[in-house]
Amino acid sequence: MKMKRTASALALTAAAALLLASCSSTPAAEEPGDDGSSTETVDTLKIATLLPLTGGLNFLLPPVEAGISLALSEIEEAGGVLGNPVEIVYEGNEADGDNRPTLEASAADILASDAAFVLGAMSTGSSQHVYEDITGAGILMGSPSNTGAIMTGVSPFYFRTAPSDSIQGSTLASLILGDGKATVGFLTFQDPYGTGLRDRVQELVEEGGAEVVYGGKGTNAEFAANTNSFSAEVTALKDSGAEAIVIITFDEVKSILPELMSQGLDLSNVYLVDGNLVDFTDLDEGVLDGAQGTKPGYEVDEDFRQQLIDAYTSGELADTTYGPEAYDLVNLVALAAEKAGDASAAAIQAQLRAVSGANGGTECNTFAECRDLIAAGEEIHYVARAGVGPLNEQNDPSTAWIGIYKYGADSNAPVFVRSEEGQL
């Protein structure tokens, strides 16, 4: 099996590249503070990124690149943030969970980059590893894909546009129970995202009367990230007689599915999650017929999908997973800077919930439209393309849609079935 991977550094669109070429740091204006001292007002928004340029989540990088590029190009067309171009000051690599030196070196570079906002990391485990250093330095951190419940409320300077797995776990558990599965087995990697989502699904399927017969909490059946041989785990799963096979991984799934097939297990009983719900083009057509999965976010409309496709210039964009969430991150930060009249991290952080619609306000869904409403003195509610509700007091989306997908007999691509809305 082969998954499309992007090993190069973050590739922005030509429009965004123009932003980088034309950016320069404008001297900050000084205004008197309440105590008579001077406080600096920053008028150039500086962004760093911390994304999987290599590693197990690299296959999800292209849509995030597309979302960033689209947002930056629209902001440029609207005249920039506070009248100035956005500046990308550093592009870091979160790499894999077992490559902490690369992640830590990138975090150190971010601290030295003069960024007000870092977009990333994508993996919950990566964010958990470095967020204290980054947010503790007064840098705002926002993820398009951290769904691990462990990140809820960790810092006032951390937020996300992907919902907590408390919501996805509820939807997945309901799907399994609704299919009449009485026994459940988990294949889960050792990662805060993996174990957190597993624990939530286990809690709810057990409440619903099903029995977890393999891979449950406290059984020490989790495997290390980037494991590529699963003969023993699949044998144990098979022997357990699990009717539902829940796989919570990143691209370790590319080794798990062939092992399930080789041991004669029925792939129609497989349930996938956002970290591995992809098009398996190198498997025989139709072998996944009946397999299902869940993914935060509702299906984007065709017009916005095409905009993301057009914004991605490094090849074919086959999937849009977390592209809307990345687009929303850039817009929320840019709009918070506009509302504050200041592109510093603290000023942006203070206005994030407001521009997300936490205080109500006029609905708008582009930077230019929302910026003009702010300039007119109105409260706004930026309507997120990812379909999430306003940020709550813990900086999580207050509501979210979870998409349910199914594989068919004529394709190994997940097909959208429906979305269900959940609330924290």
C-alpha positions in Angstrom: 0.0 0.0 0.0 1.2 3.5 -0.8 0.0 6.7 0.6 0.7 10.1 -1.0 3.4 11.8 1.1 4.8 15.4 1.0 8.3 15.5 2.3 9.1 19.0 1.2 8.8 22.1 3.3 5.5 23.9 3.5 4.5 25.0 0.0 2.3 28.1 -0.1 0.5 29.4 -3.2 2.0 32.0 -5.5 -0.1 34.6 -3.8 1.1 33.6 -0.4 4.7 33.5 -1.6 4.2 37.0 -2.8 3.3 37.9 0.8 6.5 36.4 2.0 8.6 38.3 -0.6 7.0 41.6 0.2 6.8 41.4 4.0 8.8 43.5 6.3 8.4 44.3 9.9 6.8 47.7 10.3 8.1 49.6 13.3 5.6 49.4 16.2 3.7 52.4 17.4 3.8 53.2 21.0 0.9 54.2 23.2 0.8 55.1 26.8 -0.3 52.4 29.3 -2.6 52.9 32.2 0.4 53.4 34.5 2.0 56.0 32.2 4.5 53.5 30.7 4.8 52.8 27.0 3.1 49.8 25.5 3.9 48.6 21.9 1.2 48.1 19.3 2.3 45.5 16.7 1.0 46.2 13.3 2.4 43.3 11.3 0.9 39.8 11.9 3.8 37.3 12.2 2.9 33.6 11.9 5.0 30.4 12.3 3.9 26.9 11.4 4.6 23.6 13.1 3.4 20.9 10.7 4.3 17.3 9.7 6.8 18.0 6.9 7.9 14.4 7.5 6.4 11.5 9.4 3.2 9.6 10.0 0.8 12.6 9.5 2.6 13.9 6.4 -0.2 12.5 4.2 -2.6 15.0 5.8 -0.3 18.0 5.2 -1.5 19.0 1.6 -5.0 20.1 2.7 -3.6 22.1 5.6 -1.2 23.8 3.2 -4.1 24.6 0.9 -6.2 26.1 3.7 -3.4 28.3 4.8 -2.6 29.4 1.3 -6.2 30.2 0.5 -6.7 32.3 3.6 -3.4 34.2 3.1 -4.3 34.9 -0.6 -7.7 36.3 0.4 -6.2 38.4 3.2 -3.7 39.8 0.7 -6.4 40.6 -1.8 -8.3 42.5 1.0 -5.2 44.6 1.8 -3.6 42.6 4.6 -4.1 42.6 8.3 -4.1 46.2 9.8 -3.1 47.3 6.3 0.1 45.2 6.2 1.0 41.9 4.6 1.0 38.8 6.9 4.6 37.5 7.5 5.4 33.8 7.7 8.5 33.9 9.8 9.3 30.2 10.3 8.2 26.8 9.0 8.8 24.1 11.6 8.6 20.3 11.4 6.7 18.4 14.1 7.9 15.1 12.5 6.9 11.9 14.2 6.2 11.1 17.8 9.4 9.1 18.0 11.5 12.0 16.6 11.3 14.4 19.5 14.6 16.2 18.7 13.2 17.5 15.4 10.1 18.7 17.2 12.0 20.3 20.0 14.4 22.0 17.7 11.5 23.5 15.7 9.9 24.7 18.9 13.1 26.4 19.9 13.3 28.1 16.5 9.7 29.3 17.0 10.6 30.9 20.3 13.3 32.8 18.5 11.2 33.7 15.4 9.3 36.7 16.8 6.0 35.0 15.8 2.8 36.1 17.5 1.0 32.9 16.4 2.1 29.3 15.6 -0.2 27.3 13.5 0.2 23.7 14.7 1.0 21.1 15.7 -1.3 18.6 13.9 -0.7 15.7 16.3 -2.1 16.0 19.8 1.1 14.3 21.1 3.3 16.9 19.4 1.3 19.8 20.8 1.2 18.3 24.2 5.0 18.0 24.1 5.8 21.6 23.3 2.8 23.8 24.2 4.0 24.8 27.6 7.3 26.2 26.2 5.5 28.0 23.4 2.5 29.4 25.2 4.6 30.1 28.3 6.6 32.4 26.2 3.4 34.4 25.3 3.1 33.0 21.8 -0.4 32.0 20.7 -0.8 28.4 19.5 -3.6 27.0 17.4 -4.1 23.6 15.9 -6.3 22.6 12.9 -6.4 18.9 14.0 -5.7 18.3 17.6 -8.7 16.4 18.7 -7.2 14.8 21.9 -9.4 15.6 24.9 -6.2 16.0 26.9 -5.6 19.4 25.3 -8.9 21.0 26.5 -8.2 24.1 28.5 -4.4 23.6 28.8 -3.6 27.3 28.3 -5.4 30.6 27.6 -2.9 30.8 24.7 -3.8 27.5 23.1 -6.9 27.0 21.0 -8.1 24.7 18.1 -10.6 24.7 15.3 -11.0 20.9 15.5 -13.4 19.5 18.1 -12.3 17.5 21.1 -12.5 13.7 20.6 -15.2 13.7 23.2 -17.5 14.6 20.3 -16.0 12.2 17.7 -15.9 9.4 20.2 -19.6 9.8 21.0 -20.4 9.6 17.3 -18.2 6.6 16.6 -19.6 4.7 19.6 -23.2 5.4 18.5 -22.3 4.2 15.0 -20.9 0.9 16.4 -23.8 0.3 18.7 -26.3 1.3 16.0 -24.8 -1.4 13.8 -25.6 -4.0 16.5 -22.0 -4.9 17.4 -21.9 -6.6 20.8 -18.1 -7.1 21.1 -15.4 -4.5 20.2 -11.7 -4.8 19.7 -9.3 -1.8 19.4 -6.0 -1.5 17.5 -4.6 1.7 19.0 -1.1 3.3 19.0 0.5 4.7 22.1 -0.3 8.4 21.7 -2.5 10.8 23.6 -4.8 11.1 20.6 -5.0 7.3 20.2 -5.6 6.4 23.8 -7.8 9.3 24.5 -10.2 8.5 21.6 -10.1 4.8 22.5 -11.0 5.5 26.1 -13.9 7.7 25.1 -15.3 5.1 22.6 -14.8 2.3 25.1 -16.6 4.2 27.8 -19.7 4.8 25.6 -19.9 1.4 24.0 -19.7 -0.2 27.4 -22.5 2.1 28.6 -24.5 1.0 25.6 -24.1 -2.7 26.5 -21.3 -3.8 24.3 -18.2 -5.6 25.6 -14.6 -4.6 24.8 -12.8 -7.9 24.2 -9.4 -6.7 23.0 -7.2 -3.6 23.2 -9.2 -1.8 25.9 -7.9 0.6 28.5 -5.5 -0.9 31.0 -4.7 -4.0 28.9 -1.3 -2.6 27.7 -2.2 -3.7 24.1 -1.2 -0.4 22.6 1.6 -0.4 20.1 4.3 2.2 19.4 3.8 4.8 16.7 5.4 3.8 13.4 5.1 0.1 14.1 4.9 -1.7 10.8 4.4 -5.4 11.8 1.1 -6.4 13.4 0.9 -10.2 13.1 0.7 -10.7 16.9 -1.8 -7.9 17.5 -4.1 -9.1 14.7 -3.9 -12.7 15.9 -4.9 -11.7 19.4 -7.7 -9.5 18.0 -8.9 -12.4 15.8 -8.9 -14.8 18.8 -11.0 -12.3 20.8 -13.9 -12.7 18.4 -14.4 -8.9 18.2 -17.4 -8.1 15.9 -16.2 -4.4 15.5 -12.6 -3.7 14.8 -11.7 -0.1 15.7 -8.4 1.1 14.3 -7.1 4.3 15.9 -3.8 5.2 14.2 -2.2 7.4 11.7 -0.6 5.7 8.7 0.2 2.6 10.6 -3.1 1.5 9.1 -1.4 0.8 5.8 0.3 -2.2 7.5 -2.7 -3.2 9.6 -5.3 -3.6 6.9 -3.2 -6.1 4.8 -2.5 -8.1 8.0 -6.2 -8.2 8.8 -6.8 -9.5 5.2 -4.1 -12.1 5.4 -5.6 -13.6 8.6 -9.0 -13.8 7.0 -10.8 -11.0 9.0 -13.8 -9.3 7.4 -12.8 -5.7 6.6 -16.5 -4.7 6.6 -16.3 -4.8 10.3 -13.5 -2.1 10.4 -14.1 1.3 11.8 -11.6 4.1 11.1 -11.1 7.6 12.5 -9.9 10.9 11.2 -6.2 10.0 11.5 -6.5 7.2 9.0 -9.8 7.7 7.0 -8.2 8.0 3.5 -8.3 6.6 0.0 -6.5 3.2 0.0 -5.6 3.2 -3.7 -3.1 0.4 -3.5 -5.5 -2.2 -2.1 -7.6 -4.4 -4.4 -10.7 -2.5 -5.4 -13.6 -3.1 -3.1 -11.9 -5.0 -0.3 -13.0 -2.4 2.2 -16.7 -2.7 1.1 -18.8 -1.9 4.2 -16.0 -0.5 6.3 -16.9 2.8 8.0 -15.2 5.8 9.7 -15.7 9.2 11.3 -14.1 12.5 10.8 -14.6 15.9 12.4 -16.2 18.5 10.1 -19.0 18.4 7.7 -18.5 17.8 4.0 -17.4 21.1 2.4 -19.4 22.5 -0.4 -18.1 22.1 -3.9 -17.2 25.8 -4.4 -15.0 25.9 -1.3 -13.5 22.5 -2.2 -12.5 23.8 -5.6 -11.0 26.9 -4.0 -8.8 24.6 -1.8 -7.8 22.5 -4.8 -6.9 25.7 -6.7 -4.9 27.0 -3.8 -2.7 23.9 -3.6 0.2 24.2 -6.1 2.4 21.2 -5.1 0.4 18.5 -6.9 -3.1 17.1 -6.9 -5.2 17.7 -3.8 -7.1 14.4 -3.4 -8.6 15.2 0.0 -9.6 18.3 2.0 -9.3 16.9 5.6 -8.4 19.7 8.0 -8.0 22.2 5.1 -11.1 24.1 6.3 -9.8 24.1 9.9 -6.5 25.6 8.8 -8.3 28.2 6.8 -10.4 29.1 9.9 -7.3 29.4 12.1 -5.7 32.0 9.9 -8.9 34.0 9.6 -9.7 33.9 13.3 -6.2 35.2 14.2 -6.3 37.8 11.5 -9.7 39.0 12.5 -8.8 39.1 16.2 -5.9 41.3 15.3 -8.2 43.6 13.4 -10.6 43.8 16.3 -7.8 44.5 18.7 -6.1 47.0 16.4 -2.9 45.1 17.4 -1.2 42.0 16.0 0.6 41.0 19.2 -0.1 37.6 20.7 -1.8 39.0 23.8 -4.0 41.3 21.9 -5.1 38.6 19.5 -5.7 36.1 22.3 -8.0 38.6 24.1 -10.3 38.9 21.0 -10.3 35.3 19.7 -13.5 34.2 21.3 -15.3 37.4 20.4 -14.6 37.1 16.7 -15.5 33.4 16.8 -19.0 34.5 17.8 -18.9 33.8 21.5 -20.6 37.2 22.1 -23.0 36.8 19.2 -22.8 39.4 16.4 -23.3 39.6 12.7 -22.5 36.5 10.8 -19.7 36.6 8.1 -17.5 34.1 6.5 -14.6 35.8 4.8 -11.8 38.0 6.1 -12.8 41.0 4.0 -16.5 40.8 5.0 -15.8 40.4 8.7 -13.0 43.0 8.7 -15.4 45.6 7.2 -18.0 44.8 9.9 -15.4 45.3 12.6 -14.4 48.6 11.1 -18.0 49.6 11.2 -18.0 48.9 15.0 -20.1 45.7 14.9 -19.6 42.5 16.8 -19.0 39.6 14.5 -19.6 35.9 14.4 -17.1 34.4 11.9 -18.9 31.4 10.5 -16.2 28.7 10.4 -15.8 26.7 7.2 -15.2 23.6 9.3 -18.7 23.9 10.7 -17.7 24.3 14.4 -19.4 26.7 16.8 -17.8 29.6 18.7 -14.9 29.0 21.0 -16.0 28.2 24.5 -14.2 29.4 27.7 -11.7 26.5 27.3 -10.9 27.6 23.7 -12.5 24.5 22.2 -15.2 24.7 19.6 -18.5 24.7 21.5 -20.2 22.6 18.8 -19.1 20.5 15.9 -20.3 18.3 13.1 -18.8 14.8 12.8 -18.9 13.2 9.3 -19.7 9.5 8.9 -18.2 7.8 5.9 -18.5 4.4 4.3 -16.4 2.4 1.7 -18.1 0.8 -1.2 -17.7 -2.2 -3.5 -16.4 -0.2 -6.4 -13.8 2.0 -4.6 -11.4 2.2 -1.7 -12.3 5.8 -1.1 -14.5 6.8 1.8 -17.8 8.1 0.7 -19.6 10.7 2.8 -22.9 9.4 4.3 -24.1 12.1 6.7 -23.0 14.4 9.4 -24.1 14.5 13.1 -23.8 17.5 15.3 -22.4 17.2 18.8 -21.9 19.6 21.6 -19.4 19.8 24.4 
